[in-house]
Amino acid sequence: MLVLACLSPGVSNGQCSLYVNASDGNDANAGGRTSPLRSVEYAYNIAPTGTSICIDAGNYVWGDDADGIQLSVQDKSITMVLNAFAGDDVVRFSENEFKLDSGGGVLTFRSGSTDKLVLGQSSDNGAASAGWGFLHTLSLKSGTLDIENIRFQLASVVGNPDWVDPSTGFKPAPDSAGIRIGQAELVGNIVYEAGARSYLFEGLEGESPASFELPDTNIGNRLTLSNGNAISFARPTDLRGAVVSLENSGLVAFNGEVSIENPSTELLWDSNTSGRVEFNDGIRWLPSPSSDVVFPLSGMHPVSVKQLTLQPETSSSFSGELRYSGSRQLFVENLHVSAPSGGSVSLDLYVLDGEVSLGNSDSSMHLIGHTFVSSQLHLQGDIVLTAYANLSQAEFIVSDNGIVNLGDHALHAHSGALISADGIVSSAQDGELRLGNDSIVNGNGLIESLVVTGVASLAIAKIESSTFAIMRMPRSQLVKALPPVLFSKVPQEH
């Protein structure tokens, strides 16, 4: 009996301090059940914090809110209860902009006799040609928006600066229209009507972290991450067809898996900002058969990737490139290549600038293809060089400016690999470069620790350079290696 009573008008009178009705309300009224207000913003402004406002279904097109619905009283917490009215069960906000900027306040929407709230174009859209009659911008600057108990839907007009009213051909949205996120926290999920949108994450440095949920698909969307505070995305994020501009000085954390497709995903790395970007559940890279197969990572941002999964959308052989030319750090903890049925896959790695760290201490990472290092590569776990059927051999090339730090880990060059080192391959006490059958080492650089494995050991592996410096090598292999190699000093046994 208590649940049914909560949804009845009589008990709503006892629960709500104010009532709002789009068709029968007037802001000169007292705001009671039989004398409701007209404006959602006015009701919010005069309601005491911690109280509830009952909002009847209808079209909130203009009212007294020429600038939209601006809910900006600092630290005010209000509950808005949605109720059906006169056969209508949808509350529609269609007043230019919906903005929450309440500091530590919480705006909670709860279902009364309906749970439907739609932001966007009014069902009576005759006023859209005059630039109003629809809501074009959702702005969550500060505070908490709790929509967990209702269906909170954004119509296709919200966040689209290019939207054109099909009935008039008029473009009423300003160029600034979009979905703007500062330091607000979102509790619950938005229901997105299909449409292209512009998202701007613009929290300032020192502000509280923010969280937000993007649509399941983002085709045609533009995401500008210029946040100085931390912003996180909890759910998996599909960025196929999206333009993502990374201009952040604060942390950007994708806590669900991110899907990226070439050529439809465009990643723009700003060279003047240096905020960290984390892909904490990894990236699924889905290149199409006819695409440019380079996955570029650049800019000043430190980037960490839990796992990079290459999953080409083709049944034939496929070759791709992971190219890092940033001036900071890239950390890839795991790399997984999914070979299509009837085909094979290779992924070339180019470390052109900055520092790249690969692997983790719990498992070995396979590099399937060619690796080229002209800056710094650090191993955080064992790495295995592997060649698939479409490659004659796996190559690991260190230019004269390149540095590879093995640490205490092993770089395994399995059957037929080519190691060409004009730079430095350094290691800690337990780190080593391990050559397998038919492997070749050449170049004019320095390798601090070399071990040859395989059935015939060094008789099968080849060291082609006459100027190579090898600092540590097992004594059993030293004599065989000495004739073609010029040591900078006698190698230590290890």
Buried (B, 14 or more C-beta within 10 A) or exposed (E): EEEEEBBEEEBBEEBBBBBBBBBBBBBEBEBEBEBBBBBBBBBBBBBEEEBBBBBBBBBBBBBEBEEBBBBBBEEBBBBBBBBBBEEBEBBBBBBBBBBBBBBEBBBBBBBBBBBBBBBBBBEEBEBBBEBBBBBBBBBBBBBBBBBEBBBBBBBBBBBBBEBBBEEEEEBBBEEEBBBBBBBBBBEBBBBBBEBBBBBBBBBEEEBBBBBBBBBEBBBBBBBBBBBBBBBBBBBBBBBBBBBBBBBBBBBBBBBBBBBBBBEBBBBBBBEEBBBBBBBBBBBBBBBBEEBEBBBBBBBBBBBBBBBBBBBBEBEEBBBBBBBBBBBBBBBBBBBBBEBBEEBBBBBBBBBBBBBBBBBBEEEBBBBBBBBBBBBBBBBBBBBBBBBBEBBEBBBBBBBEEBBBBBBBBBBBBBBBBBBBBBBBBBBEEEBBBBBBBBBBBBBBBBBBBBBBBBEEBBEBBBBEBEEBBBBBBBEEBBEBBBEEBEBEEEBBEB
